[in-house]
């Protein structure tokens, strides 16, 4: 005979939603004798046991990607023949930390001559892993110079003189947005002949 087990509460130290890479502690509270707790996590695809049956009634979780998760905590008496005597479920949402682009620095200040290599460096904060896209406008059309690698630098060699615009887009690797933030500026390229007397 196993005495009755009553699941009283399942709480977290931080309310949903939270950001990626935040440590979140769940605490289960039940009434009974010789209690054992098991913690399970559903990531939207499958249930995984993240902490097997033990007397420990807490579990600390540090999510690495955003999503709508569920927790299930099973509790049982150590002498119970049941898979569990009581359980409780909880939904939890994890969001990405927004990416904020502070500025873009250039290796050489405007104006520069045709064929001079210019390196752009985007300075951004936030997110788990940032991806960068560099776009150039030549006065007629925008072209994608580089699309969403992890590197925050790009070297550009202008082929002809003109007033250019740059737009640097940045986003978190898990973001569902086209971009999380952007930074735009103009840049002048001149021909050698124009500065000769």
C-alpha positions as CSV (number, residue, x, y, z in Angstrom):
1,X,0.0,0.0,0.0
2,X,1.4,3.4,-1.0
3,X,0.0,6.5,0.7
4,X,-1.7,9.1,-1.4
5,X,0.4,11.6,-3.3
6,X,-1.0,15.1,-3.9
7,X,0.6,17.5,-6.4
8,X,0.3,20.9,-4.8
9,X,2.1,23.3,-7.1
10,X,4.6,23.7,-10.0
11,X,6.2,27.2,-10.1
12,X,9.2,28.9,-11.8
13,X,11.4,31.5,-10.3
14,X,11.0,33.6,-13.5
15,X,7.6,34.1,-15.2
16,X,7.1,33.1,-18.9
17,X,8.2,34.5,-21.4
18,X,11.9,34.7,-20.9
19,X,14.9,35.2,-23.3
20,X,17.2,32.6,-24.7
21,X,20.2,31.7,-22.4
22,X,18.3,32.6,-19.2
23,X,18.5,30.2,-16.3
24,X,15.0,29.2,-15.2
25,X,14.4,27.1,-12.1
26,X,11.2,25.0,-11.7
27,X,10.1,23.8,-8.3
28,X,7.5,21.1,-7.8
29,X,5.7,20.8,-4.5
30,X,3.8,17.7,-3.5
31,X,2.4,16.0,-0.4
32,X,3.2,12.4,0.5
33,X,5.9,10.1,1.8
34,X,9.3,9.2,0.2
35,X,8.5,11.4,-2.8
36,X,10.4,11.1,-6.1
37,X,10.2,13.7,-8.9
38,X,10.9,13.4,-12.6
39,X,11.0,16.4,-15.0
40,X,10.2,16.2,-18.7
41,X,10.4,18.9,-21.4
42,X,8.5,19.2,-24.7
43,X,10.2,21.4,-27.3
44,X,7.4,21.4,-29.9
45,X,8.5,18.1,-31.4
46,X,9.1,15.6,-28.7
47,X,9.0,14.9,-24.9
48,X,12.4,14.4,-23.3
49,X,13.2,13.4,-19.7
50,X,15.5,16.1,-18.5
51,X,15.8,14.9,-14.9
52,X,15.0,11.3,-14.0
53,X,13.3,10.3,-10.7
54,X,15.0,11.5,-7.6
55,X,14.2,13.2,-4.4
56,X,15.2,16.6,-6.0
57,X,12.1,18.6,-6.6
58,X,13.8,21.4,-8.6
59,X,15.2,21.6,-12.1
60,X,17.2,24.4,-13.6
61,X,16.9,24.9,-17.4
62,X,18.9,27.2,-19.7
63,X,17.1,27.3,-23.1
64,X,19.4,27.8,-26.1
65,X,16.6,28.5,-28.7
66,X,13.3,30.2,-28.7
67,X,10.0,28.4,-28.9
68,X,6.8,27.3,-27.1
69,X,7.8,24.7,-24.5
70,X,5.9,22.5,-22.0
71,X,7.1,21.0,-18.8
72,X,5.7,17.9,-17.2
73,X,6.6,16.9,-13.7
74,X,5.8,13.4,-12.5
75,X,5.8,12.6,-8.8
76,X,5.4,9.2,-7.0
77,X,6.0,7.5,-3.7
78,X,9.3,5.6,-3.8
79,X,7.4,2.4,-3.0
80,X,4.6,2.9,-5.6
81,X,4.3,0.4,-8.4
82,X,2.8,3.1,-10.6
83,X,4.8,4.9,-13.4
84,X,3.7,8.1,-11.5
85,X,1.2,8.9,-8.8
86,X,0.5,12.5,-9.7
87,X,1.7,15.0,-12.3
88,X,1.5,18.6,-13.4
89,X,2.1,20.4,-16.7
90,X,3.2,23.9,-17.5
91,X,3.6,25.9,-20.7
92,X,6.6,28.2,-21.1
93,X,7.6,30.6,-23.9
94,X,11.2,31.5,-24.8
95,X,11.9,34.5,-27.0
96,X,15.1,35.7,-28.7
97,X,17.0,38.5,-27.2
98,X,16.5,41.4,-29.8
99,X,19.6,42.3,-31.8
100,X,20.5,46.0,-31.7
101,X,22.9,47.5,-34.2
102,X,24.9,50.3,-32.7
103,X,26.9,51.6,-35.6
104,X,29.0,50.6,-38.7
105,X,32.6,51.7,-38.8
106,X,34.6,52.1,-42.1
107,X,38.3,51.5,-42.5
108,X,38.6,54.7,-44.7
109,X,36.5,57.8,-44.4
110,X,34.5,59.1,-47.3
111,X,35.3,60.2,-49.9
112,X,37.7,57.7,-51.4
113,X,39.0,57.0,-54.9
114,X,37.7,54.3,-57.3
115,X,39.3,50.8,-56.7
116,X,40.2,51.6,-53.0
117,X,39.2,48.7,-50.8
118,X,37.0,49.8,-47.9
119,X,36.2,47.5,-45.0
120,X,32.9,47.9,-43.1
121,X,32.5,46.5,-39.6
122,X,29.0,46.3,-38.0
123,X,28.8,46.7,-34.2
124,X,25.8,45.0,-32.8
125,X,24.6,43.6,-29.4
126,X,22.1,41.1,-28.2
127,X,20.9,37.8,-29.7
128,X,22.4,34.4,-29.3
129,X,24.3,34.3,-32.6
130,X,24.1,37.3,-34.9
131,X,23.9,37.1,-38.7
132,X,24.8,40.1,-41.0
133,X,23.8,41.2,-44.4
134,X,25.4,44.0,-46.4
135,X,23.6,45.9,-49.2
136,X,25.0,48.6,-51.5
137,X,23.0,51.2,-53.5
138,X,24.8,52.7,-56.5
139,X,22.2,55.5,-57.2
140,X,20.1,53.2,-59.4
141,X,19.6,49.9,-57.6
142,X,20.3,48.0,-54.4
143,X,22.5,44.9,-54.6
144,X,23.2,42.3,-51.9
145,X,27.0,42.4,-51.3
146,X,26.7,39.6,-48.7
147,X,23.8,37.8,-47.2
148,X,23.7,36.7,-43.6
149,X,27.0,35.0,-42.7
150,X,28.2,35.2,-39.1
151,X,31.0,37.6,-40.0
152,X,30.3,41.3,-39.1
153,X,32.9,42.6,-41.6
154,X,32.9,43.0,-45.4
155,X,35.5,44.5,-47.7
156,X,34.1,46.5,-50.7
157,X,36.1,47.6,-53.8
158,X,34.2,50.4,-55.7
159,X,34.4,50.0,-59.5
160,X,33.1,53.5,-60.4
161,X,32.7,57.0,-58.9
162,X,29.4,58.0,-57.4
163,X,27.3,58.6,-54.3
164,X,26.7,55.2,-52.6
165,X,24.5,54.1,-49.8
166,X,25.1,51.1,-47.5
167,X,22.5,49.3,-45.5
168,X,23.7,46.7,-43.0
169,X,21.0,44.3,-41.6
170,X,21.5,42.1,-38.6
171,X,19.4,39.4,-37.0
172,X,19.5,36.6,-34.5
173,X,20.0,33.1,-36.0
174,X,16.6,32.0,-34.6
175,X,14.7,35.2,-35.5
176,X,11.7,34.7,-37.8
177,X,12.1,38.3,-39.0
178,X,13.8,39.3,-42.3
179,X,16.1,41.4,-40.0
180,X,16.0,42.5,-36.4
181,X,17.7,45.9,-36.9
182,X,19.6,47.8,-39.6
183,X,22.0,50.8,-40.1
184,X,22.3,52.9,-43.2
185,X,24.7,55.6,-44.3
186,X,26.1,57.2,-47.5
187,X,29.6,57.0,-49.0
188,X,31.2,59.0,-51.7
189,X,33.6,57.5,-54.4
190,X,35.5,59.9,-56.7
191,X,37.6,59.5,-59.8
192,X,41.4,60.4,-59.7
193,X,41.0,62.9,-62.4
194,X,38.6,65.1,-60.4
195,X,41.2,66.0,-57.8
196,X,44.0,66.8,-60.3
197,X,44.7,70.5,-61.3
